């Protein structure tokens, strides 16, 4: 009785690890695909819906990245303008260091 309990106690984490691995997910997908073979049109509709939602998500991400890029370019341009307007050389640094 005790060896059976020990074996079961050791098998539970091993089974959990296998089911959570890529192999376990592949087996689950294959089982799901086998149960959905009866209605291939519904599967196509589902895949189309998933692709459309992913395209929408990627479009939003590209727009967000474009806005970030414009913002960063603006900051860089402002920094370049400020550096161009500052007095050059040691005079500017000397004034900053002598104050205080």
N, C-alpha and C positions, 0 to 999 in steps of 0.2 A: 504494500500500500504506500509506504513512504517513498520508495523509488519512483513510483508512478507520479506522485505529487511533485517530486524533484524534477522529473523529466518535463512535466507539464509547466512547471514554473520556469524552466529554462527555455522551453519552446515559445512561450508567449512573447518575450522580447525579440527572439529571432524571427518569428512570423511578422511581428510589427515592423522590423527593419526591412524585411523582404518586401512586404506590401507597400512600404513607403519609398522603395527604391524605383529606379527607372524600369526595371523588369516588372515589378508589380503594377506600375502604371500602364505599361504596354499590354500586360495581360488584361487589365481592366478595360482598356480601349478596345481590345479585340473582342472581349465579351460584349461590350456595348454595341459595337459594330455588327456583331452577329445577331443581336436582338433587333436591330433596326433595319435589317435587310428586307423586311417585308414591305417597307415604304421608302423607296429610294428618292422619290420626289420630296418628301418631307425632309430627308437628310440634305438634299441639295438646297432647299429653302433655308434650312438652319445654317448651312455653311455660307450661303450668300449673305444672310443677316450678320453672321460673325465677321465676314470680310468687310461689309459696309461699315460696321461699327468700328472696326480697326482702322479703316481709312479715315473716318471722321476723327478718331482719336489722334492719328498721326497728323492730320491737317491742323488740328488745334495745337499740337506740339510744335509743328513747323512755324505757325504764326507766333507762338510764344517765343520761340528762339529768334525769330526775326525782330520782334520788339526788343528783346534783350540785346541783340547785336546793334540795333540802332541806338539804344541807350548808351552802350559802351563806346560806340564810335563818337557819340556826342561828348561823353566825358573825356575821351582822349583828345578830341579837337579843342575843347575848352582848356585842358591842361597845356596843350601846345601853344595856344594863344597867350595864356598867362606867362609861360616861360619866355615867349617872344617879347612880351611887354616889360618884363623885369629888367632892371639894370644888369648889365653883364659883369662878370668877373668877381673879384674879391670885395668890391665896394658893398654889394648887396649883402654878402655873407658877413662882412665886418660890421655893418650896421645892425644886423640881427644879433650878432654875438656881443656887441658892446652895450646894448640896452639891458636894463634890469638891475 
